[in-house]
Amino acid sequence: MFTVYLVDDDPGVLKSLSRLLHAKGYDVKPYSSPQVFLEEHDETIPGCAILDVSMPDLDGLEIQDVL
């Protein structure tokens, strides 16, 4: 099963996208903290990550640069 990683500080967005992607057959790993996501993926690059581009401390574009 293909895993999609979600990184968003809005719990409602995480819940909605998780439901949608699960219904389509994806394994979903949601993260409300970009720092936790990066800590868990410091040595591996996820195949697919949906990143919020307007988080306060570290946005999706900055996460992409780190990966």
mmCIF file of the N, C-alpha and C atoms, coordinates in Angstrom:
data_MODEL
# 
_entry.id   MODEL 
# 
loop_
_atom_site.group_PDB 
_atom_site.id 
_atom_site.type_symbol 
_atom_site.label_atom_id 
_atom_site.label_alt_id 
_atom_site.label_comp_id 
_atom_site.label_asym_id 
_atom_site.label_entity_id 
_atom_site.label_seq_id 
_atom_site.pdbx_PDB_ins_code 
_atom_site.Cartn_x 
_atom_site.Cartn_y 
_atom_site.Cartn_z 
_atom_site.occupancy 
_atom_site.B_iso_or_equiv 
_atom_site.pdbx_formal_charge 
_atom_site.auth_seq_id 
_atom_site.auth_comp_id 
_atom_site.auth_asym_id 
_atom_site.auth_atom_id 
_atom_site.pdbx_PDB_model_num 
ATOM 1   N N  . MET A 1 1  ? 0.844   -1.178 0.000  1.00 0.00 ? 1  MET A N  1 
ATOM 2   C CA . MET A 1 1  ? 0.000   0.000  0.000  1.00 0.00 ? 1  MET A CA 1 
ATOM 3   C C  . MET A 1 1  ? 0.891   1.245  0.000  1.00 0.00 ? 1  MET A C  1 
ATOM 4   N N  . PHE A 1 2  ? 0.517   2.228  -0.763 1.00 0.00 ? 2  PHE A N  1 
ATOM 5   C CA . PHE A 1 2  ? 1.267   3.476  -0.884 1.00 0.00 ? 2  PHE A CA 1 
ATOM 6   C C  . PHE A 1 2  ? 0.930   4.388  0.293  1.00 0.00 ? 2  PHE A C  1 
ATOM 7   N N  . THR A 1 3  ? 1.940   4.993  0.883  1.00 0.00 ? 3  THR A N  1 
ATOM 8   C CA . THR A 1 3  ? 1.747   5.879  2.029  1.00 0.00 ? 3  THR A CA 1 
ATOM 9   C C  . THR A 1 3  ? 1.839   7.337  1.602  1.00 0.00 ? 3  THR A C  1 
ATOM 10  N N  . VAL A 1 4  ? 0.867   8.121  2.060  1.00 0.00 ? 4  VAL A N  1 
ATOM 11  C CA . VAL A 1 4  ? 0.851   9.565  1.834  1.00 0.00 ? 4  VAL A CA 1 
ATOM 12  C C  . VAL A 1 4  ? 1.029   10.229 3.195  1.00 0.00 ? 4  VAL A C  1 
ATOM 13  N N  . TYR A 1 5  ? 1.984   11.143 3.271  1.00 0.00 ? 5  TYR A N  1 
ATOM 14  C CA . TYR A 1 5  ? 2.248   11.881 4.497  1.00 0.00 ? 5  TYR A CA 1 
ATOM 15  C C  . TYR A 1 5  ? 1.574   13.243 4.398  1.00 0.00 ? 5  TYR A C  1 
ATOM 16  N N  . LEU A 1 6  ? 0.820   13.598 5.437  1.00 0.00 ? 6  LEU A N  1 
ATOM 17  C CA . LEU A 1 6  ? 0.138   14.889 5.488  1.00 0.00 ? 6  LEU A CA 1 
ATOM 18  C C  . LEU A 1 6  ? 0.767   15.722 6.596  1.00 0.00 ? 6  LEU A C  1 
ATOM 19  N N  . VAL A 1 7  ? 1.114   16.964 6.280  1.00 0.00 ? 7  VAL A N  1 
ATOM 20  C CA . VAL A 1 7  ? 1.664   17.873 7.288  1.00 0.00 ? 7  VAL A CA 1 
ATOM 21  C C  . VAL A 1 7  ? 0.855   19.162 7.235  1.00 0.00 ? 7  VAL A C  1 
ATOM 22  N N  . ASP A 1 8  ? 0.084   19.400 8.300  1.00 0.00 ? 8  ASP A N  1 
ATOM 23  C CA . ASP A 1 8  ? -0.770  20.586 8.358  1.00 0.00 ? 8  ASP A CA 1 
ATOM 24  C C  . ASP A 1 8  ? -1.057  20.892 9.819  1.00 0.00 ? 8  ASP A C  1 
ATOM 25  N N  . ASP A 1 9  ? -1.068  22.157 10.182 1.00 0.00 ? 9  ASP A N  1 
ATOM 26  C CA . ASP A 1 9  ? -1.344  22.534 11.563 1.00 0.00 ? 9  ASP A CA 1 
ATOM 27  C C  . ASP A 1 9  ? -2.838  22.646 11.858 1.00 0.00 ? 9  ASP A C  1 
ATOM 28  N N  . ASP A 1 10 ? -3.683  22.447 10.859 1.00 0.00 ? 10 ASP A N  1 
ATOM 29  C CA . ASP A 1 10 ? -5.133  22.514 11.031 1.00 0.00 ? 10 ASP A CA 1 
ATOM 30  C C  . ASP A 1 10 ? -5.694  21.096 11.188 1.00 0.00 ? 10 ASP A C  1 
ATOM 31  N N  . PRO A 1 11 ? -6.202  20.747 12.378 1.00 0.00 ? 11 PRO A N  1 
ATOM 32  C CA . PRO A 1 11 ? -6.707  19.394 12.599 1.00 0.00 ? 11 PRO A CA 1 
ATOM 33  C C  . PRO A 1 11 ? -7.860  19.016 11.665 1.00 0.00 ? 11 PRO A C  1 
ATOM 34  N N  . GLY A 1 12 ? -8.679  19.988 11.298 1.00 0.00 ? 12 GLY A N  1 
ATOM 35  C CA . GLY A 1 12 ? -9.793  19.720 10.393 1.00 0.00 ? 12 GLY A CA 1 
ATOM 36  C C  . GLY A 1 12 ? -9.324  19.306 9.009  1.00 0.00 ? 12 GLY A C  1 
ATOM 37  N N  . VAL A 1 13 ? -8.286  19.956 8.520  1.00 0.00 ? 13 VAL A N  1 
ATOM 38  C CA . VAL A 1 13 ? -7.717  19.608 7.214  1.00 0.00 ? 13 VAL A CA 1 
ATOM 39  C C  . VAL A 1 13 ? -7.109  18.214 7.274  1.00 0.00 ? 13 VAL A C  1 
ATOM 40  N N  . LEU A 1 14 ? -6.365  17.925 8.333  1.00 0.00 ? 14 LEU A N  1 
ATOM 41  C CA . LEU A 1 14 ? -5.766  16.593 8.479  1.00 0.00 ? 14 LEU A CA 1 
ATOM 42  C C  . LEU A 1 14 ? -6.840  15.508 8.495  1.00 0.00 ? 14 LEU A C  1 
ATOM 43  N N  . LYS A 1 15 ? -7.905  15.742 9.234  1.00 0.00 ? 15 LYS A N  1 
ATOM 44  C CA . LYS A 1 15 ? -8.985  14.760 9.341  1.00 0.00 ? 15 LYS A CA 1 
ATOM 45  C C  . LYS A 1 15 ? -9.672  14.554 7.996  1.00 0.00 ? 15 LYS A C  1 
ATOM 46  N N  . SER A 1 16 ? -10.001 15.638 7.308  1.00 0.00 ? 16 SER A N  1 
ATOM 47  C CA . SER A 1 16 ? -10.692 15.543 6.015  1.00 0.00 ? 16 SER A CA 1 
ATOM 48  C C  . SER A 1 16 ? -9.839  14.853 4.958  1.00 0.00 ? 16 SER A C  1 
ATOM 49  N N  . LEU A 1 17 ? -8.585  15.277 4.837  1.00 0.00 ? 17 LEU A N  1 
ATOM 50  C CA . LEU A 1 17 ? -7.705  14.660 3.842  1.00 0.00 ? 17 LEU A CA 1 
ATOM 51  C C  . LEU A 1 17 ? -7.413  13.203 4.180  1.00 0.00 ? 17 LEU A C  1 
ATOM 52  N N  . SER A 1 18 ? -7.257  12.897 5.461  1.00 0.00 ? 18 SER A N  1 
ATOM 53  C CA . SER A 1 18 ? -7.022  11.509 5.870  1.00 0.00 ? 18 SER A CA 1 
ATOM 54  C C  . SER A 1 18 ? -8.191  10.625 5.462  1.00 0.00 ? 18 SER A C  1 
ATOM 55  N N  . ARG A 1 19 ? -9.404  11.069 5.730  1.00 0.00 ? 19 ARG A N  1 
ATOM 56  C CA . ARG A 1 19 ? -10.598 10.294 5.347  1.00 0.00 ? 19 ARG A CA 1 
ATOM 57  C C  . ARG A 1 19 ? -10.661 10.080 3.836  1.00 0.00 ? 19 ARG A C  1 
ATOM 58  N N  . LEU A 1 20 ? -10.440 11.137 3.101  1.00 0.00 ? 20 LEU A N  1 
ATOM 59  C CA . LEU A 1 20 ? -10.508 11.059 1.643  1.00 0.00 ? 20 LEU A CA 1 
ATOM 60  C C  . LEU A 1 20 ? -9.472  10.079 1.097  1.00 0.00 ? 20 LEU A C  1 
ATOM 61  N N  . LEU A 1 21 ? -8.241  10.199 1.554  1.00 0.00 ? 21 LEU A N  1 
ATOM 62  C CA . LEU A 1 21 ? -7.172  9.338  1.045  1.00 0.00 ? 21 LEU A CA 1 
ATOM 63  C C  . LEU A 1 21 ? -7.342  7.893  1.497  1.00 0.00 ? 21 LEU A C  1 
ATOM 64  N N  . HIS A 1 22 ? -7.818  7.674  2.731  1.00 0.00 ? 22 HIS A N  1 
ATOM 65  C CA . HIS A 1 22 ? -8.104  6.309  3.188  1.00 0.00 ? 22 HIS A CA 1 
ATOM 66  C C  . HIS A 1 22 ? -9.179  5.679  2.309  1.00 0.00 ? 22 HIS A C  1 
ATOM 67  N N  . ALA A 1 23 ? -10.201 6.455  1.977  1.00 0.00 ? 23 ALA A N  1 
ATOM 68  C CA . ALA A 1 23 ? -11.287 5.948  1.135  1.00 0.00 ? 23 ALA A CA 1 
ATOM 69  C C  . ALA A 1 23 ? -10.789 5.554  -0.250 1.00 0.00 ? 23 ALA A C  1 
ATOM 70  N N  . LYS A 1 24 ? -9.719  6.184  -0.700 1.00 0.00 ? 24 LYS A N  1 
ATOM 71  C CA . LYS A 1 24 ? -9.131  5.868  -2.009 1.00 0.00 ? 24 LYS A CA 1 
ATOM 72  C C  . LYS A 1 24 ? -8.092  4.749  -1.911 1.00 0.00 ? 24 LYS A C  1 
ATOM 73  N N  . GLY A 1 25 ? -7.886  4.210  -0.704 1.00 0.00 ? 25 GLY A N  1 
ATOM 74  C CA . GLY A 1 25 ? -7.003  3.070  -0.543 1.00 0.00 ? 25 GLY A CA 1 
ATOM 75  C C  . GLY A 1 25 ? -5.574  3.375  -0.137 1.00 0.00 ? 25 GLY A C  1 
ATOM 76  N N  . TYR A 1 26 ? -5.307  4.599  0.279  1.00 0.00 ? 26 TYR A N  1 
ATOM 77  C CA . TYR A 1 26 ? -3.950  4.969  0.687  1.00 0.00 ? 26 TYR A CA 1 
ATOM 78  C C  . TYR A 1 26 ? -3.761  4.791  2.191  1.00 0.00 ? 26 TYR A C  1 
ATOM 79  N N  . ASP A 1 27 ? -2.550  4.473  2.584  1.00 0.00 ? 27 ASP A N  1 
ATOM 80  C CA . ASP A 1 27 ? -2.154  4.517  3.980  1.00 0.00 ? 27 ASP A CA 1 
ATOM 81  C C  . ASP A 1 27 ? -1.767  5.970  4.246  1.00 0.00 ? 27 ASP A C  1 
ATOM 82  N N  . VAL A 1 28 ? -2.294  6.562  5.305  1.00 0.00 ? 28 VAL A N  1 
ATOM 83  C CA . VAL A 1 28 ? -2.072  7.988  5.571  1.00 0.00 ? 28 VAL A CA 1 
ATOM 84  C C  . VAL A 1 28 ? -1.369  8.164  6.914  1.00 0.00 ? 28 VAL A C  1 
ATOM 85  N N  . LYS A 1 29 ? -0.344  8.993  6.911  1.00 0.00 ? 29 LYS A N  1 
ATOM 86  C CA . LYS A 1 29 ? 0.376   9.348  8.137  1.00 0.00 ? 29 LYS A CA 1 
ATOM 87  C C  . LYS A 1 29 ? 0.250   10.857 8.333  1.00 0.00 ? 29 LYS A C  1 
ATOM 88  N N  . PRO A 1 30 ? -0.670  11.301 9.210  1.00 0.00 ? 30 PRO A N  1 
ATOM 89  C CA . PRO A 1 30 ? -0.849  12.737 9.430  1.00 0.00 ? 30 PRO A CA 1 
ATOM 90  C C  . PRO A 1 30 ? 0.087   13.288 10.508 1.00 0.00 ? 30 PRO A C  1 
ATOM 91  N N  . TYR A 1 31 ? 0.544   14.500 10.292 1.00 0.00 ? 31 TYR A N  1 
ATOM 92  C CA . TYR A 1 31 ? 1.403   15.206 11.247 1.00 0.00 ? 31 TYR A CA 1 
ATOM 93  C C  . TYR A 1 31 ? 0.878   16.623 11.416 1.00 0.00 ? 31 TYR A C  1 
ATOM 94  N N  . SER A 1 32 ? 0.644   17.029 12.662 1.00 0.00 ? 32 SER A N  1 
ATOM 95  C CA . SER A 1 32 ? 0.239   18.415 12.911 1.00 0.00 ? 32 SER A CA 1 
ATOM 96  C C  . SER A 1 32 ? 1.451   19.301 13.179 1.00 0.00 ? 32 SER A C  1 
ATOM 97  N N  . SER A 1 33 ? 2.616   18.683 13.321 1.00 0.00 ? 33 SER A N  1 
ATOM 98  C CA . SER A 1 33 ? 3.848   19.428 13.589 1.00 0.00 ? 33 SER A CA 1 
ATOM 99  C C  . SER A 1 33 ? 4.886   19.148 12.505 1.00 0.00 ? 33 SER A C  1 
ATOM 100 N N  . PRO A 1 34 ? 5.335   20.182 11.804 1.00 0.00 ? 34 PRO A N  1 
ATOM 101 C CA . PRO A 1 34 ? 6.372   19.962 10.800 1.00 0.00 ? 34 PRO A CA 1 
ATOM 102 C C  . PRO A 1 34 ? 7.689   19.485 11.417 1.00 0.00 ? 34 PRO A C  1 
ATOM 103 N N  . GLN A 1 35 ? 7.965   19.916 12.644 1.00 0.00 ? 35 GLN A N  1 
ATOM 104 C CA . GLN A 1 35 ? 9.205   19.495 13.304 1.00 0.00 ? 35 GLN A CA 1 
ATOM 105 C C  . GLN A 1 35 ? 9.201   17.991 13.579 1.00 0.00 ? 35 GLN A C  1 
ATOM 106 N N  . VAL A 1 36 ? 8.079   17.464 14.040 1.00 0.00 ? 36 VAL A N  1 
ATOM 107 C CA . VAL A 1 36 ? 7.972   16.023 14.307 1.00 0.00 ? 36 VAL A CA 1 
ATOM 108 C C  . VAL A 1 36 ? 8.107   15.244 13.004 1.00 0.00 ? 36 VAL A C  1 
ATOM 109 N N  . PHE A 1 37 ? 7.460   15.725 11.953 1.00 0.00 ? 37 PHE A N  1 
ATOM 110 C CA . PHE A 1 37 ? 7.574   15.075 10.645 1.00 0.00 ? 37 PHE A CA 1 
ATOM 111 C C  . PHE A 1 37 ? 9.033   14.988 10.210 1.00 0.00 ? 37 PHE A C  1 
ATOM 112 N N  . LEU A 1 38 ? 9.759   16.093 10.320 1.00 0.00 ? 38 LEU A N  1 
ATOM 113 C CA . LEU A 1 38 ? 11.165  16.108 9.901  1.00 0.00 ? 38 LEU A CA 1 
ATOM 114 C C  . LEU A 1 38 ? 12.037  15.231 10.796 1.00 0.00 ? 38 LEU A C  1 
ATOM 115 N N  . GLU A 1 39 ? 11.757  15.209 12.092 1.00 0.00 ? 39 GLU A N  1 
ATOM 116 C CA . GLU A 1 39 ? 12.523  14.345 13.001 1.00 0.00 ? 39 GLU A CA 1 
ATOM 117 C C  . GLU A 1 39 ? 12.360  12.874 12.627 1.00 0.00 ? 39 GLU A C  1 
ATOM 118 N N  . GLU A 1 40 ? 11.148  12.484 12.259 1.00 0.00 ? 40 GLU A N  1 
ATOM 119 C CA . GLU A 1 40 ? 10.881  11.086 11.921 1.00 0.00 ? 40 GLU A CA 1 
ATOM 120 C C  . GLU A 1 40 ? 11.385  10.713 10.532 1.00 0.00 ? 40 GLU A C  1 
ATOM 121 N N  . HIS A 1 41 ? 11.659  11.704 9.701  1.00 0.00 ? 41 HIS A N  1 
ATOM 122 C CA . HIS A 1 41 ? 12.099  11.440 8.331  1.00 0.00 ? 41 HIS A CA 1 
ATOM 123 C C  . HIS A 1 41 ? 13.441  12.101 8.048  1.00 0.00 ? 41 HIS A C  1 
ATOM 124 N N  . ASP A 1 42 ? 14.302  12.113 9.049  1.00 0.00 ? 42 ASP A N  1 
ATOM 125 C CA . ASP A 1 42 ? 15.601  12.763 8.862  1.00 0.00 ? 42 ASP A CA 1 
ATOM 126 C C  . ASP A 1 42 ? 16.535  11.960 7.965  1.00 0.00 ? 42 ASP A C  1 
ATOM 127 N N  . GLU A 1 43 ? 16.297  10.662 7.832  1.00 0.00 ? 43 GLU A N  1 
ATOM 128 C CA . GLU A 1 43 ? 17.167  9.844  6.987  1.00 0.00 ? 43 GLU A CA 1 
ATOM 129 C C  . GLU A 1 43 ? 16.439  9.225  5.803  1.00 0.00 ? 43 GLU A C  1 
ATOM 130 N N  . THR A 1 44 ? 15.137  9.382  5.753  1.00 0.00 ? 44 THR A N  1 
ATOM 131 C CA . THR A 1 44 ? 14.363  8.830  4.642  1.00 0.00 ? 44 THR A CA 1 
ATOM 132 C C  . THR A 1 44 ? 13.549  9.934  3.997  1.00 0.00 ? 44 THR A C  1 
ATOM 133 N N  . ILE A 1 45 ? 13.377  9.837  2.713  1.00 0.00 ? 45 ILE A N  1 
ATOM 134 C CA . ILE A 1 45 ? 12.556  10.807 1.991  1.00 0.00 ? 45 ILE A CA 1 
ATOM 135 C C  . ILE A 1 45 ? 11.244  10.124 1.636  1.00 0.00 ? 45 ILE A C  1 
ATOM 136 N N  . PRO A 1 46 ? 10.125  10.669 2.115  1.00 0.00 ? 46 PRO A N  1 
ATOM 137 C CA . PRO A 1 46 ? 8.839   10.048 1.814  1.00 0.00 ? 46 PRO A CA 1 
ATOM 138 C C  . PRO A 1 46 ? 8.508   10.140 0.329  1.00 0.00 ? 46 PRO A C  1 
ATOM 139 N N  . GLY A 1 47 ? 7.799   9.136  -0.171 1.00 0.00 ? 47 GLY A N  1 
ATOM 140 C CA . GLY A 1 47 ? 7.421   9.113  -1.580 1.00 0.00 ? 47 GLY A CA 1 
ATOM 141 C C  . GLY A 1 47 ? 6.431   10.205 -1.938 1.00 0.00 ? 47 GLY A C  1 
ATOM 142 N N  . CYS A 1 48 ? 5.490   10.476 -1.039 1.00 0.00 ? 48 CYS A N  1 
ATOM 143 C CA . CYS A 1 48 ? 4.485   11.505 -1.305 1.00 0.00 ? 48 CYS A CA 1 
ATOM 144 C C  . CYS A 1 48 ? 4.143   12.216 0.002  1.00 0.00 ? 48 CYS A C  1 
ATOM 145 N N  . ALA A 1 49 ? 4.273   13.527 -0.002 1.00 0.00 ? 49 ALA A N  1 
ATOM 146 C CA . ALA A 1 49 ? 3.922   14.329 1.168  1.00 0.00 ? 49 ALA A CA 1 
ATOM 147 C C  . ALA A 1 49 ? 3.096   15.520 0.709  1.00 0.00 ? 49 ALA A C  1 
ATOM 148 N N  . ILE A 1 50 ? 1.975   15.724 1.373  1.00 0.00 ? 50 ILE A N  1 
ATOM 149 C CA . ILE A 1 50 ? 1.140   16.896 1.121  1.00 0.00 ? 50 ILE A CA 1 
ATOM 150 C C  . ILE A 1 50 ? 1.435   17.868 2.255  1.00 0.00 ? 50 ILE A C  1 
ATOM 151 N N  . LEU A 1 51 ? 1.982   19.027 1.900  1.00 0.00 ? 51 LEU A N  1 
ATOM 152 C CA . LEU A 1 51 ? 2.498   19.977 2.883  1.00 0.00 ? 51 LEU A CA 1 
ATOM 153 C C  . LEU A 1 51 ? 1.724   21.289 2.852  1.00 0.00 ? 51 LEU A C  1 
ATOM 154 N N  . ASP A 1 52 ? 1.338   21.763 4.019  1.00 0.00 ? 52 ASP A N  1 
ATOM 155 C CA . ASP A 1 52 ? 0.694   23.068 4.161  1.00 0.00 ? 52 ASP A CA 1 
ATOM 156 C C  . ASP A 1 52 ? 1.750   24.155 3.936  1.00 0.00 ? 52 ASP A C  1 
ATOM 157 N N  . VAL A 1 53 ? 1.455   25.089 3.058  1.00 0.00 ? 53 VAL A N  1 
ATOM 158 C CA . VAL A 1 53 ? 2.433   26.144 2.759  1.00 0.00 ? 53 VAL A CA 1 
ATOM 159 C C  . VAL A 1 53 ? 2.253   27.386 3.630  1.00 0.00 ? 53 VAL A C  1 
ATOM 160 N N  . SER A 1 54 ? 1.327   27.338 4.590  1.00 0.00 ? 54 SER A N  1 
ATOM 161 C CA . SER A 1 54 ? 1.125   28.535 5.419  1.00 0.00 ? 54 SER A CA 1 
ATOM 162 C C  . SER A 1 54 ? 1.121   28.210 6.915  1.00 0.00 ? 54 SER A C  1 
ATOM 163 N N  . MET A 1 55 ? 2.044   27.369 7.352  1.00 0.00 ? 55 MET A N  1 
ATOM 164 C CA . MET A 1 55 ? 2.180   27.102 8.785  1.00 0.00 ? 55 MET A CA 1 
ATOM 165 C C  . MET A 1 55 ? 3.092   28.167 9.391  1.00 0.00 ? 55 MET A C  1 
ATOM 166 N N  . PRO A 1 56 ? 2.890   28.517 10.664 1.00 0.00 ? 56 PRO A N  1 
ATOM 167 C CA . PRO A 1 56 ? 3.611   29.654 11.242 1.00 0.00 ? 56 PRO A CA 1 
ATOM 168 C C  . PRO A 1 56 ? 5.119   29.480 11.411 1.00 0.00 ? 56 PRO A C  1 
ATOM 169 N N  . ASP A 1 57 ? 5.581   28.361 11.946 1.00 0.00 ? 57 ASP A N  1 
ATOM 170 C CA . ASP A 1 57 ? 7.013   28.230 12.248 1.00 0.00 ? 57 ASP A CA 1 
ATOM 171 C C  . ASP A 1 57 ? 7.828   27.707 11.076 1.00 0.00 ? 57 ASP A C  1 
ATOM 172 N N  . LEU A 1 58 ? 7.319   26.714 10.407 1.00 0.00 ? 58 LEU A N  1 
ATOM 173 C CA . LEU A 1 58 ? 8.035   26.059 9.315  1.00 0.00 ? 58 LEU A CA 1 
ATOM 174 C C  . LEU A 1 58 ? 6.991   25.673 8.279  1.00 0.00 ? 58 LEU A C  1 
ATOM 175 N N  . ASP A 1 59 ? 6.998   26.328 7.121  1.00 0.00 ? 59 ASP A N  1 
ATOM 176 C CA . ASP A 1 59 ? 5.954   26.042 6.142  1.00 0.00 ? 59 ASP A CA 1 
ATOM 177 C C  . ASP A 1 59 ? 6.373   24.922 5.191  1.00 0.00 ? 59 ASP A C  1 
ATOM 178 N N  . GLY A 1 60 ? 5.431   24.513 4.356  1.00 0.00 ? 60 GLY A N  1 
ATOM 179 C CA . GLY A 1 60 ? 5.666   23.403 3.447  1.00 0.00 ? 60 GLY A CA 1 
ATOM 180 C C  . GLY A 1 60 ? 6.822   23.606 2.486  1.00 0.00 ? 60 GLY A C  1 
ATOM 181 N N  . LEU A 1 61 ? 7.034   24.831 2.042  1.00 0.00 ? 61 LEU A N  1 
ATOM 182 C CA . LEU A 1 61 ? 8.150   25.097 1.133  1.00 0.00 ? 61 LEU A CA 1 
ATOM 183 C C  . LEU A 1 61 ? 9.489   24.924 1.844  1.00 0.00 ? 61 LEU A C  1 
ATOM 184 N N  . GLU A 1 62 ? 9.538   25.319 3.108  1.00 0.00 ? 62 GLU A N  1 
ATOM 185 C CA . GLU A 1 62 ? 10.768  25.131 3.888  1.00 0.00 ? 62 GLU A CA 1 
ATOM 186 C C  . GLU A 1 62 ? 11.011  23.648 4.177  1.00 0.00 ? 62 GLU A C  1 
ATOM 187 N N  . ILE A 1 63 ? 9.938   22.911 4.437  1.00 0.00 ? 63 ILE A N  1 
ATOM 188 C CA . ILE A 1 63 ? 10.066  21.462 4.638  1.00 0.00 ? 63 ILE A CA 1 
ATOM 189 C C  . ILE A 1 63 ? 10.618  20.816 3.377  1.00 0.00 ? 63 ILE A C  1 
ATOM 190 N N  . GLN A 1 64 ? 10.093  21.219 2.239  1.00 0.00 ? 64 GLN A N  1 
ATOM 191 C CA . GLN A 1 64 ? 10.560  20.677 0.957  1.00 0.00 ? 64 GLN A CA 1 
ATOM 192 C C  . GLN A 1 64 ? 12.054  20.931 0.778  1.00 0.00 ? 64 GLN A C  1 
ATOM 193 N N  . ASP A 1 65 ? 12.507  22.112 1.137  1.00 0.00 ? 65 ASP A N  1 
ATOM 194 C CA . ASP A 1 65 ? 13.939  22.431 1.028  1.00 0.00 ? 65 ASP A CA 1 
ATOM 195 C C  . ASP A 1 65 ? 14.787  21.518 1.913  1.00 0.00 ? 65 ASP A C  1 
ATOM 196 N N  . VAL A 1 66 ? 14.289  21.220 3.112  1.00 0.00 ? 66 VAL A N  1 
ATOM 197 C CA . VAL A 1 66 ? 15.024  20.355 4.034  1.00 0.00 ? 66 VAL A CA 1 
ATOM 198 C C  . VAL A 1 66 ? 15.107  18.931 3.487  1.00 0.00 ? 66 VAL A C  1 
ATOM 199 N N  . LEU A 1 67 ? 14.000  18.458 2.912  1.00 0.00 ? 67 LEU A N  1 
ATOM 200 C CA . LEU A 1 67 ? 13.988  17.094 2.363  1.00 0.00 ? 67 LEU A CA 1 
ATOM 201 C C  . LEU A 1 67 ? 14.901  17.009 1.168  1.00 0.00 ? 67 LEU A C  1 
# 
